Amino acid sequence: MSIVSIFAYILTGFALAADASSVSIVYGTKFQPFKWRYALPPAIAFGVAQAVMPAIGWFGGDLIASYIEAVDHWVAFVILLIVGVNFIRESRHEVEVKTESFIKPLPLLMAALATSIDACAVGFSLSLSGNPILIPALIFGVVTFLCSMTCCRIGAKLGERFGSKLLCVGGIILIGIGTKILIEHLFFG
């Protein structure tokens, strides 16, 4: 594997990590006071999802890709809508985080799935081109993990400054990301 290929995979990893990073900023707003261990659950969930989904696309190939492409935009939209509405609802209550268990696992896993569905198509395209999946999948996962950790910290800083109002804005952003995914697939497909 060449340096150029690795660099291309890193850039692809940043592109794939964009949605997860946005969600991580929103999660970070909940971390008051911020501790790096609070950022681990979202970073791990998003990193693992971004590593696993390309592998699913690579191994599943045509069979999985055709099914996923038919509904992925709807799944991502509904999941991000649910998580976004939940964040907006939570913004109405002052929340102070005291433990690492603040993030509920099911909404976090749903957000990780919603933000990584497009990585399945990347894995499928790598299989068509005859490229191996292990190194790219690891790179995608590590890049997403690092971006998510960083974005949780950014979100925490913003949360310190703007409080629960930012959680509401974050919920709206999540709904916007879901809407963007839906519109892109329905109209620009």
Buried (B, 14 or more C-beta within 10 A) or exposed (E): EEEEEEEEBBEBBBEBBBBBBBBBBBBBBBBBEBEEEBBBBBBBBBBBBBBBBBBBBBEBBEEBBEEBBEEBBBBBBBBBBBBBBBBBEBBEEEBEBEEEEBBEEEBBBBBBBBBBBBBBBBBBBBBEEEBEBEEBBBBBBBBBBBBBBBBBBBBBBBBBEEBBEBBBBBBBBBBEBBBBBBEEBEEEE
